[in-house]
Amino acid sequence: MDQLAQTARALVAPGKGILAADESIATMSKRLEAAGVPASAETRRAYRDLLVTTSGLAESVSGVILSDETLRQSVADGTPFSQACAARGILPGIKVDTGAKPLAGHPRETVTEGLDGLRERLEEYAGMGAGFAKWRAVVTIADQLPTRASLVANAHALARYAALCQEAGIVPIVEPEVLMDGDHGIERCAAVSTDTLHTVFTQLAEQGVALEGMVLKPNMILAGTGCAEQPSAEEVAAATVGVLRAAVPAAVPGIAFLSGGQPPAVATVHLQAMQAVGPQPWALTFSFGRALVDPALAAWRGEPGSIATAQAALAHRARCNAAAAAGHYSRELEPAA
């Protein structure tokens, strides 16, 4: 357990966050095609290659979450991705769930699957160098949703996953995402997120998960994207910290927020605003995907001559978010400022 706790603390070290580059083959292919890049195993590999080989990335990023496909691939010089990350001072991680599937008897709700065979897969991933893993549960806000059955089913799966990870010597990132889709206000998001987190931590306790050896990856508390009244950064920060203090035990070493589809600079501003709320019992940092890598993908577009520009875009967003995690970000760091 000492090693798990040490790894968990390293993932949320001051001024560092986690890069989520673990999109499924289908999702990554769609994003490549939207950027004008033909989707294939090689273009997916090349894209992840430019991300992890970005110079100086380890100054802002503690770990990178990879997909199964990427973990089995190599960077351009033939070095396996896990070794290439480790050599740069970045801990490699692995997404292990198999996606959200329809929850029987509950239309419009899902439960994340992937527990079958997980013990054996975790053993293999540990042998390939993965030091942490990630499992995402999805919670939808709508009329009469989420149901209690959905919350319990997803929390139970998260807890069983986390227990299996710790058994394998791998730190689990526990990701219960309350989606920002909908026209609900920030108060509704806060209420659902609080209920979700209480349910998750109840299940974690029942499965014997050591909180010191895990990282929580929740959503920020936001109004739905269709809500006419959008809160300020200060309101988001106050609501988010309030929910966390009501639901997250102090034993958890760190909280690495997902971006959830927020524009890159907006997610950074929200992270910075949380630091101004005051000291908290856990580190508050980032585990962003699109909010870190979208500018890099837009700059790259599959062109070898644009790799340096794409890497510069990633390095910039990583530095901005690292500054926000340390409470030192300002809009003056952005090119348009």
N, C-alpha and C positions, 0 to 999 in steps of 0.2 A: 504493500500500500504506500510505502514511502516513495517509491519510484513513480507511482501513479500521481501522487500529490505533487511531486516535483515537476513532472511533465505538465500537469494542469496549470501550475503556477507559471511555467515557462511560456505556455500558450497565451497567457494574459499578462505577460510582463509589461512593466510601465512603458508606454509609448510604442507598443506593438499591437498588431491585430492579426487576423487570420484571413487569408485569401481563399475564397470559395471558387474553385475551378472544377467543380464536380458535376457539371451538367450531364444529363443522360445523353446517349448517342442521338436520340431523336431531338431533344431540346437543343443540343449544341449544333446539330446539323441545320435546324431551322434558323438559328442565329447566324450561322455562317452564310447561308443562302440569302438571308435578308441583307447581309453586308456585301453581297455580290461575290461570295466565295463558294465555289463548288464544294459540296459536302462529301467527305470521304474520310477513311481512317487516317490517311496521310495529312489532310488539311486540319483535321482535329488535333493530330499530333503536333503539327507545325505551330498551330496557334498556342497550345499549352506550352510548347517549347519556348516560344518567345516570352511567355509570361514568367516562367520559373527561372529563365536565364537572364532576366533583367538585372543589370548591374546595380548593386547597392540595395536590392530589394529587402535583404535581411535586416537592414537598418530599421525598417518599418513593419515587416511581416515576420511573425514568429513561426507560422505553419501554413501549409497549403493543402486544401482538401482536393483530392483527385478522384476520378471515377475508376472503376475496375479496368476499363479499356486503357486509360492513361497509365495506371500503375504498371501495366504489363508492357508498356512501350518504352522507348529510349529517346533521349534528346539527340540532336544532330550528330554528335560525336560518338554515339553508340552507348553512352552511359545510361543505365536505367533511370527513369524519372526519380525514383525514391533516392537513389544514390546522388543524383545531380542536385536534388534539393538539400540533402544532408550536407553535401560538400560545400554548399553555400550558406550553411548555418540556418537552414529552414527545415522544420520538422515536417515530414510527409504524413498525410492523413488519407483516409479512404471513406467514401460514401458507401454504406452497406445496405441501406434499404432498397427495395425494388419498386418503390413508388406507391402512390395513394390509389387505392382501388375502391369501387363502390361498397358502402357498408350495407350489408343485407338488412332489409326491412326499414332502411332510413334513406329515402330518396334525397338527393342533393348533398349527401354527406359521404365522406370517405374514411377508410382506415388504412394506414400504411402497412404494407406487407414486407416480408423478407426474413422472418424469423426461422423458417425452415432451412436447416443446413448452416445456420449462421455460426455456430460454434466452430465448425470445420473451416469455414471461410475466414473467420477471424484468425485462426491458427495459421492459415496460409498467408494472410496479409501481414501478420506479425513477422513471419519469416521473410517477407519481402521488404521489411523495413518500416512498415506503417506504425507510427507511435500513437495515433489517435484515430477515431472514427466519427462518423456523423449519421444521424437518423432524423428525418424530418417528418413531423406530423402536421396535418393541415386542418385548420378549424375555420369554418365559414360562418360569417354573421349574416343573418337574414331573418325574416319573420319566423318565429318559433325555432330558430337555429342559433347556436348549436344545441343539439339534444344532449341530455345527460349520458345517454348510451354512447354517443360519439366521443364525448370527452373521456369517458372511462376506457373505452376500447383503445383509443390512441395513446392514452397515458400508460395503460398496462403494457402495450407493445413497446413504448419508449423505455419503460422500466426493465422489461425483460432483456431488451437490447443492451441497455447500460450494464446490467449485471453480467451478461455474457462478455461484454468488452473487458470489464475489470477482471473477470476470471482469466482472460487471455493476456492480461498485462497491457491492455490498450485503454487509453483515456476516452470515455464517451463524451461526445458533444450531443447534448440533449436539445433538440430543436422543435418546440411546439409553436408553430406559426399561425397566429390569428391573421387571416388575410385582410388587406386593406381595401378589397373590392366591396362596393356597396355605397349606400347613401347615409349610413349611420354616423352619428356624431362621436366625438372623442370620449364622451362619458360611457357610451355603449361599448366602445372598444375596451375601455378600462375595466368595465364590469366583466366582460367575457374573458379578457386576458387574466384577470385575477382568479376567476373560477377555473380557468384552464391550468394555471400554474399551481393552484392549491391541489387540483386533482393529480397533476403530474408528481408533485412532491409526496403526496400520500402514497402513490403507487411505487415511487422510488424507495420509500421507507419500507414498504411491505416486501419488496424484492431484495432488501438488504444492500442497496447501492450506497457506497461510501461517498458522501457529498464532497469530501476533500479531494477526491480523485476524478472529478467531472467538470465540465464547463457547460453553462447554460447558454443557448442561442435563441433568444426570444425576439418577437417583434417589438418595435417601439409602439407607444400608445398614440395612435393617429386617428383622425377622422377618416371615414371612408372616402375614396376618391371621388364619389359622386355627391358628397355632402356640400351644400352651398356655403357653409360656414367652416372655413379651414382655420385651425388654431395656429398661434404664433409658435416660434421655436421654443420660447420660454414656457408656454403652456404644454407643449409636447414633453419637454424635459421634466416639468413638475409632475405631470400625470404619469410619465413612465417611471420615474423614481418612486413615486407614491405607490404604484402597483407593486413594484419589486420589493419595496420595504414591507409591504403587507403580505407577500407571498413567498419570498425567497429566503431560505435560512442563511445565516451569516457564514456557515461552514463552507458554502460554495465559494471557491477562490475567485471566480470571475464570470462576468456576463459579457458575451461577445454578440452584439446585436446583428441581426440580419437586416438588409436594406429593404427588402420586400417590394422592390419596384420604385422606390423613391428616386428622383433625379440625383445624380452623384453629389453635387454640391449641397443639396438640401439635406441629404443623409449626414453629410459632414457637419453642417451647421447644427443639426439636432444633437449629434454626439457631443459637440463642443458645449452646447447649452446645458447638457446634463452635468458636466464637470463643475459648472458654476452653481449647481444646487447645493454642493457641499460634499464633505467626505462621506463615503459609503463603506459598508463592511466588505464589499466585493469590488474588484476592479471592473470598470466599465469601458469596454473597448468594442472593436468591430470584427465581424466575420462577413464581409461584404462579397458579393459576386458581381452582379451587374454594375453596382455603384463604384466598383473598382475597375472592372475590365471593359465596360462598354466604350469608353473613350479610346482604349487601345485597339479594340476590334475595328472601330470606325476609322482609325488612322491606318491600320494594317491593310485590310481588304485583300489579303492574300498575296500582296506584292512584296517580293524579297527586298526590294529597295526601300520599303517603308517600315522595316522591322525596327530600326533605330528610333523612328518617330513614334511608333506604337509603344515601344518600351519606355520612352520618355514620358508618354501620356500616363502609362501605368505607374511609373515611379512617382510622378507628380501627385496622382490621386492617393497613392499609398502614403506619401509624406504628409499630405493634408490631413488624412484620417489619423495618422500617428500623432500629429500635432493636436488634433481634436481630442484624442484619447488622453493626451497629457494636459489638456486644458490650455493649449497655446495657439489654437487655430484662430485666424482672422481672415476675412474676405480679401485682405490685401495679398494673401498668398495665391489667389486665383489670377490667371492671366488677364481676365477682363476687368480686374479691379483697378 
